[in-house]
Amino acid sequence: MEVLEYDIVILGSGLAGMRAALQAAKASNDQLRIALVSKLHAMRSHSVSAEGGISGVLYSGQHGDSVDLHGYDTAKGSDFLGDQDAIELLVNHAPSEIKLFDHLGVPWNRDKSDKITLRAFGGMSVPRTAFAGDKTGFFMLSALYDSLLSFSNIKIFHEHIATKLIIEKKQFRGLVAMDMATGEMKAFVSNAGIIATGGFGRSYGFTTTSYSSTGDGHALAYEAGLPLKDMEFIQFHPTALIPSGILITEAARGEGAYLLNSDGKRFMENYAKSKMELAPRDIVSRSIITEIEAGRGIKDERFGDTEFVYLDMRHLGEAKINERLPNIKEIAIKMIGIDPSDAPLPVKPACHFTMGGIHTNIDGNVISGPKGVIVGLWAAGECGCVSVHGANRLGSNSLSECVIWGKITGNAAARLASKGRPVSDEVIKNTLAAEEKRIISMIESDGKENPYDIRRDLWRTMDAKVGVYRDAKALTEAVHEIGALQKRFAHIGLGDKGRVYNTNLKDTLEIWNMLLLSRAVAECALNRRESRGAHSRKEYPKRDDKNWLKHTIVTLGDDKNKITYGKVKITKWQPEERKY
Ligand SMILES: Cc1cc2nc3c(=O)[nH]c(=O)nc-3n(C[C@H](O)[C@H](O)[C@H](O)COP(=O)(O)OP(=O)(O)OC[C@H]3O[C@@H](n4cnc5c(N)ncnc54)[C@H](O)[C@@H]3O)c2cc1C
């Protein structure tokens, strides 16, 4: 066991975590010691797989675009649940962040006059998404990683999985993490911490997200008694490749790809006549499920027994596909042996993004309860809910959120950390010792339950009962089934009893986190008796602003979680009927 002292500890090395580290390092003039802790090698963070691009108004006036229009699109896309002060902040800061990454070396696609090319994305009125082919996340994360390596005061702890936050009297004190390579437990003592652990899309079986997207940061905060916000809002991306669930980026439709049903018809004209395939994701996903349920889905035994629709990009031509969507082409050929220049791709909605997260104020400062914040603790990126995406995120707004709130929280952490050095004391040592004991007893557990069976059953429940369309019966069953899985978890047994690279243990810690969060999702979804954005209740098909224009706030309870509601901030854009 080891106790390490740092001025700032950042948990997570995706775009949000790395951007926070860069900002904190710049703001600290090389003076502050910064630890970047990641359960993966930093460059394997999920952000690396972001494909389509990052939104921001680079050329105001082009196609009639403006920062205000970006704000309106985002508020409308959120089904008016997004906090509009945060949305304004997002759209105002996005252009300068894209330019920063230009300076850091991201090879944005450019036109002949060297201007950064912008592509269309769902729910955006005009093209305003900058991109680097269809590997935008990879290029942005590489650029950040290269920059961080030039700071001698940043230490990256690759493959260290955090297991506990240390919070005392509403003050952040540090965290405990396990070094995967040795199994050693380490306490990182710090007055300033930023959680940037990404989403929890892996709580579903059919998902586009990485295996590492298990919501650990959410769960650590939740277990520390902190509230989570808007957990019922899960984004289903319309076009995940059958049967793996690998994403076919919305950029494919942005470049002009069509969706076709079994009659070969572009069915989106029945659901969103003006936007067609580029309606927001919640609408396109519902339309696909509706087509399949109406008997207009397609079956092909080569791809298993799931029904799907076609994503057709043949008319784009090979040259455009090679230039704009090379990654998609490679994925389709490798995974199912189909070249999208020659044949349409089988696709279906899959869990893709989690709008809900750790409840923060507009500065990313973690809220402690009904009143006040945790001093010295921030959350940024997909794990935080600030909330810009409300009930439905628009594609390409997440990368903007990650880097903007990475910057904001990095600055805030540096300001606070410069006021005094952290001290380790009995609280830290006792917490570390208790965590060591807990981890050892987990390794030694020899119960009959295999954690992977529990995960498989969780995936079945989430896919079948907490999907695109929901109803009270299915959600009630889901709550009970997840509760039963939590009870089974008490009787797990681990096959791997070692401490070196015990991935069996890591997976088990993650499975518990997903159980906790999935239960919160199902309970919050059951409570919200309206349809808004990505949350579609069959019995309540309409949005109900009178009763439900409010954020869900959930805190962990022993048997049932406590759910309360909070105000949505409306500044410029009054709620209106959402038509596309
Ligand atoms: C396939 C795909 C493509 C996407 N494409 C786009 C796009 O083009 N544009 C867009 O705007 N959005 C896109 N998104 C969404 C976007 O990629 C994510 O929301 C964003 O990358 C999340 O970044 P993050 O920094 O919050 O977290 P992540 O990149 O998920 O990083 C999380 C970090 O936390 C660490 N971590 C987690 N738990 C622990 C723990 N217990 N201990 C230590 N470390 C931990 C991980 O190691 C990792 O470093 C896409 C999503 C998917 C699934």
The ligand as an SDF file (V2000), in Angstrom:
LIG
                    3D

 53 58  0  0  0  0  0  0  0  0999 V2000
  -18.4980    4.7450  -30.9950 C   0  0  0  0  0  0  0  0  0  0  0  0
  -18.7630    6.1390  -30.5170 C   0  0  0  0  0  0  0  0  0  0  0  0
  -18.4780    7.2110  -31.3240 C   0  0  0  0  0  0  0  0  0  0  0  0
  -18.7060    8.5170  -30.8660 C   0  0  0  0  0  0  0  0  0  0  0  0
  -18.4480    9.5670  -31.7170 N   0  0  0  0  0  0  0  0  0  0  0  0
  -18.6860   10.8250  -31.2670 C   0  0  0  0  0  0  0  0  0  0  0  0
  -18.4540   11.9420  -32.1150 C   0  0  0  0  0  0  0  0  0  0  0  0
  -18.0190   11.8150  -33.2580 O   0  0  0  0  0  0  0  0  0  0  0  0
  -18.7290   13.1860  -31.6240 N   0  0  0  0  0  0  0  0  0  0  0  0
  -19.2010   13.3800  -30.3540 C   0  0  0  0  0  0  0  0  0  0  0  0
  -19.4180   14.5350  -29.9620 O   0  0  0  0  0  0  0  0  0  0  0  0
  -19.3950   12.3340  -29.5300 N   0  0  0  0  0  0  0  0  0  0  0  0
  -19.1430   11.0760  -29.9510 C   0  0  0  0  0  0  0  0  0  0  0  0
  -19.3760   10.0250  -29.1060 N   0  0  0  0  0  0  0  0  0  0  0  0
  -19.5220   10.2820  -27.6700 C   0  0  0  0  0  0  0  0  0  0  0  0
  -18.1400   10.6190  -27.0990 C   0  0  0  0  0  0  0  0  0  0  0  0
  -17.1610    9.8260  -27.7310 O   0  0  0  0  0  0  0  0  0  0  0  0
  -18.0330   10.4130  -25.5990 C   0  0  0  0  0  0  0  0  0  0  0  0
  -19.1150   11.0050  -24.9500 O   0  0  0  0  0  0  0  0  0  0  0  0
  -16.7440   11.0270  -25.0730 C   0  0  0  0  0  0  0  0  0  0  0  0
  -15.6300   10.5570  -25.8070 O   0  0  0  0  0  0  0  0  0  0  0  0
  -16.5580   10.7300  -23.6050 C   0  0  0  0  0  0  0  0  0  0  0  0
  -15.2990   11.2320  -23.2100 O   0  0  0  0  0  0  0  0  0  0  0  0
  -14.8990   11.3020  -21.6920 P   0  0  0  0  0  0  0  0  0  0  0  0
  -13.6080   12.0180  -21.6310 O   0  0  0  0  0  0  0  0  0  0  0  0
  -16.0220   11.8360  -20.8860 O   0  0  0  0  0  0  0  0  0  0  0  0
  -14.7110    9.7920  -21.2330 O   0  0  0  0  0  0  0  0  0  0  0  0
  -13.9610    8.5410  -21.9160 P   0  0  0  0  0  0  0  0  0  0  0  0
  -13.2900    8.8750  -23.1800 O   0  0  0  0  0  0  0  0  0  0  0  0
  -14.9700    7.4530  -21.9010 O   0  0  0  0  0  0  0  0  0  0  0  0
  -12.8250    8.2230  -20.8900 O   0  0  0  0  0  0  0  0  0  0  0  0
  -13.1050    7.7190  -19.6090 C   0  0  0  0  0  0  0  0  0  0  0  0
  -11.7940    7.5960  -18.8750 C   0  0  0  0  0  0  0  0  0  0  0  0
  -12.0420    7.2370  -17.5310 O   0  0  0  0  0  0  0  0  0  0  0  0
  -11.1770    6.1900  -17.1430 C   0  0  0  0  0  0  0  0  0  0  0  0
  -11.8460    5.4530  -16.0740 N   0  0  0  0  0  0  0  0  0  0  0  0
  -13.1110    4.9930  -16.0340 C   0  0  0  0  0  0  0  0  0  0  0  0
  -13.3390    4.3680  -14.8600 N   0  0  0  0  0  0  0  0  0  0  0  0
  -12.2020    4.4430  -14.1510 C   0  0  0  0  0  0  0  0  0  0  0  0
  -11.7890    3.9710  -12.8820 C   0  0  0  0  0  0  0  0  0  0  0  0
  -12.6070    3.2710  -12.0820 N   0  0  0  0  0  0  0  0  0  0  0  0
  -10.5310    4.2190  -12.4870 N   0  0  0  0  0  0  0  0  0  0  0  0
   -9.6510    4.8870  -13.2660 C   0  0  0  0  0  0  0  0  0  0  0  0
   -9.9900    5.3540  -14.4850 N   0  0  0  0  0  0  0  0  0  0  0  0
  -11.2430    5.1310  -14.9200 C   0  0  0  0  0  0  0  0  0  0  0  0
  -10.9530    5.3940  -18.4200 C   0  0  0  0  0  0  0  0  0  0  0  0
   -9.7480    4.6560  -18.3330 O   0  0  0  0  0  0  0  0  0  0  0  0
  -10.8580    6.5280  -19.4360 C   0  0  0  0  0  0  0  0  0  0  0  0
   -9.5570    7.0470  -19.4290 O   0  0  0  0  0  0  0  0  0  0  0  0
  -19.2100    8.7280  -29.5690 C   0  0  0  0  0  0  0  0  0  0  0  0
  -19.5270    7.6440  -28.7620 C   0  0  0  0  0  0  0  0  0  0  0  0
  -19.3290    6.3520  -29.2320 C   0  0  0  0  0  0  0  0  0  0  0  0
  -19.7350    5.2000  -28.3580 C   0  0  0  0  0  0  0  0  0  0  0  0
  1  2  1  0
  2  3  1  0
  2 52  2  0
  3  4  2  0
  4  5  1  0
  4 50  1  0
  5  6  2  0
  6  7  1  0
  6 13  1  0
  7  8  2  0
  7  9  1  0
  9 10  1  0
 10 11  2  0
 10 12  1  0
 12 13  2  0
 13 14  1  0
 14 15  1  0
 14 50  1  0
 15 16  1  0
 16 17  1  0
 16 18  1  0
 18 19  1  0
 18 20  1  0
 20 21  1  0
 20 22  1  0
 22 23  1  0
 23 24  1  0
 24 25  2  0
 24 26  1  0
 24 27  1  0
 27 28  1  0
 28 29  2  0
 28 30  1  0
 28 31  1  0
 31 32  1  0
 32 33  1  0
 33 34  1  0
 33 48  1  0
 34 35  1  0
 35 36  1  0
 35 46  1  0
 36 37  1  0
 36 45  1  0
 37 38  2  0
 38 39  1  0
 39 40  1  0
 39 45  2  0
 40 41  1  0
 40 42  2  0
 42 43  1  0
 43 44  2  0
 44 45  1  0
 46 47  1  0
 46 48  1  0
 48 49  1  0
 50 51  2  0
 51 52  1  0
 52 53  1  0
M  END
$$$$
